[in-house]
Protein backbone atom coordinates (compact mmCIF):
# COMPACT_ATOMS: atom_id res chain seq x y z
CA UNK A 1 0.00 0.00 0.00
CA UNK A 2 2.70 2.45 1.02
CA UNK A 3 4.87 1.81 -2.06
CA UNK A 4 1.80 2.43 -4.22
CA UNK A 5 1.16 5.74 -2.42
CA UNK A 6 4.80 6.69 -2.88
CA UNK A 7 4.57 5.79 -6.53
CA UNK A 8 1.50 7.99 -6.96
CA UNK A 9 3.21 10.83 -5.09
CA UNK A 10 6.23 10.45 -7.36
CA UNK A 11 4.09 10.51 -10.49
CA UNK A 12 2.17 13.61 -9.36
CA UNK A 13 5.39 15.42 -8.44
CA UNK A 14 7.03 14.43 -11.73
CA UNK A 15 4.13 15.61 -13.88
CA UNK A 16 3.84 18.87 -11.92
CA UNK A 17 7.60 19.50 -12.18
CA UNK A 18 7.80 18.89 -15.94
CA UNK A 19 4.67 20.93 -16.70
CA UNK A 20 5.90 23.80 -14.52
CA UNK A 21 9.30 23.70 -16.21
CA UNK A 22 7.55 24.01 -19.58
CA UNK A 23 5.49 26.91 -18.22
CA UNK A 24 8.71 28.85 -17.59
CA UNK A 25 9.42 28.95 -21.33
CA UNK A 26 5.80 29.41 -22.37
CA UNK A 27 4.92 32.27 -20.00
CA UNK A 28 4.54 35.78 -21.39
CA UNK A 29 4.66 37.60 -18.05
CA UNK A 30 7.85 37.18 -16.05
CA UNK A 31 5.80 36.63 -12.89
CA UNK A 32 4.30 33.50 -14.47
CA UNK A 33 7.77 32.19 -15.34
CA UNK A 34 8.87 32.79 -11.75
CA UNK A 35 5.82 30.95 -10.41
CA UNK A 36 6.66 28.08 -12.76
CA UNK A 37 10.18 27.92 -11.37
CA UNK A 38 8.82 28.06 -7.81
CA UNK A 39 6.63 25.02 -8.51
CA UNK A 40 9.62 23.17 -10.01
CA UNK A 41 11.58 23.85 -6.80
CA UNK A 42 8.74 22.63 -4.58
CA UNK A 43 8.14 19.56 -6.75
CA UNK A 44 11.82 18.61 -6.64
CA UNK A 45 11.70 18.97 -2.84
CA UNK A 46 8.68 16.65 -2.89
CA UNK A 47 10.81 14.18 -4.88
CA UNK A 48 13.38 14.16 -2.11
CA UNK A 49 10.62 13.55 0.44
CA UNK A 50 9.33 10.65 -1.68
CA UNK A 51 12.86 9.23 -1.64
CA UNK A 52 12.69 9.16 2.16
CA UNK A 53 15.03 12.15 2.62
CA UNK A 54 12.88 14.73 4.48
CA UNK A 55 15.87 16.67 5.77
CA UNK A 56 17.24 17.22 2.27
CA UNK A 57 13.75 18.19 1.09
CA UNK A 58 13.62 20.79 3.82
CA UNK A 59 17.08 22.11 2.93
CA UNK A 60 16.04 22.31 -0.71
CA UNK A 61 12.97 24.38 0.26
CA UNK A 62 14.93 26.76 2.48
CA UNK A 63 17.69 27.28 -0.10
CA UNK A 64 15.21 27.83 -2.91
CA UNK A 65 13.36 30.50 -0.88
CA UNK A 66 16.34 32.79 -1.41
CA UNK A 67 16.73 31.88 -5.06
CA UNK A 68 13.08 32.30 -5.97
CA UNK A 69 12.82 35.59 -4.09
CA UNK A 70 15.86 37.00 -5.90
CA UNK A 71 14.54 35.88 -9.28
CA UNK A 72 11.17 37.40 -8.44
CA UNK A 73 12.74 40.75 -7.57
CA UNK A 74 14.80 40.80 -10.75
CA UNK A 75 11.97 39.45 -12.90
CA UNK A 76 9.44 41.93 -11.61
CA UNK A 77 11.80 44.86 -11.93
CA UNK A 78 12.66 43.89 -15.50
CA UNK A 79 9.02 43.47 -16.51
CA UNK A 80 9.13 46.51 -18.77
CA UNK A 81 12.32 45.26 -20.45
CA UNK A 82 10.92 41.82 -21.19
CA UNK A 83 8.25 42.39 -23.80
CA UNK A 84 9.61 40.18 -26.55
CA UNK A 85 9.10 36.58 -27.65
CA UNK A 86 11.92 34.98 -25.76
CA UNK A 87 11.70 31.25 -26.57
CA UNK A 88 11.30 29.37 -29.82
CA UNK A 89 8.86 26.88 -28.27
CA UNK A 90 8.51 24.27 -31.10
CA UNK A 91 12.29 23.95 -31.39
CA UNK A 92 12.47 23.81 -27.61
CA UNK A 93 10.02 20.89 -27.37
CA UNK A 94 11.65 18.89 -30.18
CA UNK A 95 15.16 19.36 -28.77
CA UNK A 96 14.08 18.57 -25.19
CA UNK A 97 12.42 15.31 -26.27
CA UNK A 98 15.43 14.36 -28.38
CA UNK A 99 17.94 15.07 -25.61
CA UNK A 100 15.94 13.36 -22.87
CA UNK A 101 14.84 10.32 -24.91
CA UNK A 102 18.26 8.73 -25.35
CA UNK A 103 19.32 8.46 -21.67
CA UNK A 104 15.72 7.68 -20.58
CA UNK A 105 15.56 4.76 -23.02
CA UNK A 106 18.85 3.49 -21.65
CA UNK A 107 17.98 3.71 -17.94
CA UNK A 108 14.48 2.27 -18.32
CA UNK A 109 15.98 -0.90 -19.78
CA UNK A 110 18.09 -1.36 -16.63
CA UNK A 111 16.94 -3.30 -13.61
CA UNK A 112 17.23 -1.03 -10.57
CA UNK A 113 18.25 -1.74 -7.01
CA UNK A 114 15.76 -1.42 -4.16
CA UNK A 115 15.96 1.46 -1.70
CA UNK A 116 18.60 1.04 1.04
CA UNK A 117 18.94 2.18 4.61
CA UNK A 118 21.77 4.64 5.10
CA UNK A 119 22.70 7.62 7.23
CA UNK A 120 19.86 9.95 6.28
CA UNK A 121 17.13 7.36 5.86
CA UNK A 122 17.80 5.43 9.08
CA UNK A 123 16.40 6.23 12.51
CA UNK A 124 18.83 9.05 13.34
CA UNK A 125 16.92 11.81 11.53
CA UNK A 126 13.54 10.53 12.61
CA UNK A 127 14.65 10.41 16.24
CA UNK A 128 16.15 13.90 16.18
CA UNK A 129 13.81 16.13 14.18
CA UNK A 130 11.08 13.71 13.16
CA UNK A 131 8.59 14.96 15.71
CA UNK A 132 9.04 18.56 14.56
CA UNK A 133 9.37 18.00 10.84
CA UNK A 134 5.83 19.20 10.12
CA UNK A 135 6.64 22.47 11.88
CA UNK A 136 9.76 22.93 9.74
CA UNK A 137 7.80 22.27 6.57
CA UNK A 138 5.14 24.74 7.67
CA UNK A 139 7.86 27.32 8.30
CA UNK A 140 9.38 26.79 4.84
CA UNK A 141 5.99 27.04 3.12
CA UNK A 142 5.16 30.19 5.11
CA UNK A 143 8.47 31.75 4.05
CA UNK A 144 7.72 30.96 0.42
CA UNK A 145 4.22 32.35 0.70
CA UNK A 146 5.18 35.53 2.52
CA UNK A 147 8.08 36.26 0.16
CA UNK A 148 6.12 35.81 -3.02
CA UNK A 149 2.90 37.40 -1.83
CA UNK A 150 4.72 40.47 -0.51
CA UNK A 151 6.53 41.03 -3.81
CA UNK A 152 3.33 40.63 -5.81
CA UNK A 153 1.36 42.88 -3.47
CA UNK A 154 4.13 45.44 -3.48
CA UNK A 155 4.14 45.64 -7.26
CA UNK A 156 0.37 45.20 -7.65
CA UNK A 157 0.92 42.24 -9.96
CA UNK A 158 -1.39 39.41 -10.88
CA UNK A 159 -0.21 36.18 -12.57
CA UNK A 160 -0.96 36.41 -16.28
CA UNK A 161 -2.11 39.99 -16.01
CA UNK A 162 -0.77 43.48 -16.20
CA UNK A 163 -0.66 46.16 -13.53
CA UNK B 1 12.79 -0.25 -11.29
CA UNK B 2 11.92 2.79 -9.16
CA UNK B 3 15.53 3.95 -9.32
CA UNK B 4 15.40 3.87 -13.12
CA UNK B 5 12.20 5.92 -13.06
CA UNK B 6 13.83 8.53 -10.83
CA UNK B 7 16.76 8.68 -13.22
CA UNK B 8 14.41 9.00 -16.18
CA UNK B 9 12.59 11.88 -14.51
CA UNK B 10 15.93 13.55 -13.72
CA UNK B 11 17.06 13.24 -17.34
CA UNK B 12 13.75 14.63 -18.60
CA UNK B 13 13.95 17.67 -16.32
CA UNK B 14 17.62 18.12 -17.14
CA UNK B 15 16.80 18.02 -20.86
CA UNK B 16 14.17 20.72 -20.39
CA UNK B 17 16.68 22.90 -18.53
CA UNK B 18 19.54 22.48 -20.99
CA UNK B 19 17.39 22.97 -24.09
CA UNK B 20 15.82 25.98 -22.41
CA UNK B 21 19.21 27.67 -22.39
CA UNK B 22 19.62 26.93 -26.10
CA UNK B 23 16.13 27.88 -27.27
CA UNK B 24 15.59 31.04 -25.23
CA UNK B 25 17.18 34.45 -25.61
CA UNK B 26 15.80 36.04 -22.48
CA UNK B 27 18.53 36.50 -19.90
CA UNK B 28 16.45 35.63 -16.83
CA UNK B 29 14.67 32.72 -18.55
CA UNK B 30 18.09 31.28 -19.41
CA UNK B 31 19.12 31.58 -15.76
CA UNK B 32 15.90 29.86 -14.69
CA UNK B 33 16.65 27.08 -17.19
CA UNK B 34 20.04 26.52 -15.56
CA UNK B 35 18.32 26.39 -12.17
CA UNK B 36 15.92 23.75 -13.52
CA UNK B 37 18.89 21.67 -14.71
CA UNK B 38 20.51 22.04 -11.27
CA UNK B 39 17.27 20.91 -9.59
CA UNK B 40 17.30 17.83 -11.83
CA UNK B 41 20.91 17.14 -10.82
CA UNK B 42 19.94 17.40 -7.14
CA UNK B 43 17.12 14.88 -7.59
CA UNK B 44 19.39 12.44 -9.45
CA UNK B 45 22.15 12.76 -6.82
CA UNK B 46 19.66 12.24 -3.98
CA UNK B 47 18.15 9.21 -5.76
CA UNK B 48 21.62 7.73 -6.16
CA UNK B 49 22.20 8.32 -2.48
CA UNK B 50 18.87 6.81 -1.37
CA UNK B 51 19.46 3.68 -3.42
CA UNK B 52 23.03 3.12 -2.22
CA UNK B 53 23.88 1.38 1.04
CA UNK B 54 27.07 3.38 1.65
CA UNK B 55 25.69 6.83 2.47
CA UNK B 56 27.40 10.03 3.54
CA UNK B 57 29.24 10.88 0.36
CA UNK B 58 26.48 12.57 -1.58
CA UNK B 59 25.96 15.35 0.96
CA UNK B 60 29.11 17.11 -0.24
CA UNK B 61 27.87 16.88 -3.80
CA UNK B 62 24.45 18.25 -2.85
CA UNK B 63 25.93 21.17 -0.95
CA UNK B 64 28.17 21.86 -3.95
CA UNK B 65 25.12 21.92 -6.22
CA UNK B 66 23.28 24.28 -3.87
CA UNK B 67 26.37 26.49 -3.68
CA UNK B 68 26.59 26.60 -7.48
CA UNK B 69 22.90 27.54 -7.66
CA UNK B 70 23.42 30.35 -5.14
CA UNK B 71 26.55 31.60 -6.90
CA UNK B 72 24.67 31.63 -10.17
CA UNK B 73 22.00 33.86 -8.63
CA UNK B 74 24.63 36.29 -7.39
CA UNK B 75 26.28 36.34 -10.83
CA UNK B 76 22.90 36.93 -12.43
CA UNK B 77 22.18 39.90 -10.17
CA UNK B 78 25.58 41.43 -11.00
CA UNK B 79 25.13 41.06 -14.77
CA UNK B 80 21.53 42.25 -14.54
CA UNK B 81 22.57 45.42 -12.71
CA UNK B 82 25.25 46.02 -15.34
CA UNK B 83 22.76 45.55 -18.19
CA UNK B 84 20.24 47.82 -16.50
CA UNK B 85 22.86 50.52 -15.87
CA UNK B 86 23.76 50.46 -19.58
CA UNK B 87 20.15 50.72 -20.68
CA UNK B 88 19.97 47.28 -22.29
CA UNK B 89 16.92 45.06 -22.61
CA UNK B 90 16.85 41.47 -21.37
CA UNK B 91 17.52 40.18 -24.90
CA UNK B 92 20.89 38.41 -24.67
CA UNK B 93 21.68 39.31 -28.27
CA UNK B 94 22.33 42.80 -26.96
CA UNK B 95 25.02 41.48 -24.64
CA UNK B 96 27.58 42.22 -27.35
CA UNK B 97 27.29 45.84 -26.20
CA UNK B 98 29.18 44.80 -23.06
CA UNK B 99 32.33 45.06 -25.15
CA UNK B 100 31.90 48.82 -25.45
Interface residues (C-beta under 8 A of the other chain):
Chain A: X7 X10 X14 X17 X18 X21 X22 X24 X25 X30 X33 X34 X36 X37 X40 X41 X44 X47 X48 X51 X52 X53 X56 X59 X60 X63 X66 X67 X70 X71 X74 X75 X78 X81 X82 X84 X86 X87 X88 X89 X91 X92 X95 X96 X97 X99 X100 X103 X104 X107 X108 X110 X111 X112 X113 X114 X115 X116 X117 X118 X119 X120 X121
Chain B: X1 X2 X3 X4 X5 X6 X7 X8 X9 X11 X12 X13 X14 X15 X16 X17 X18 X19 X20 X22 X23 X24 X25 X26 X28 X29 X31 X32 X33 X35 X36 X39 X40 X42 X43 X46 X47 X49 X50 X51 X52 X53 X54 X55 X56 X59 X62 X66 X69 X70 X73 X76 X77 X80 X84 X88 X89 X90 X91
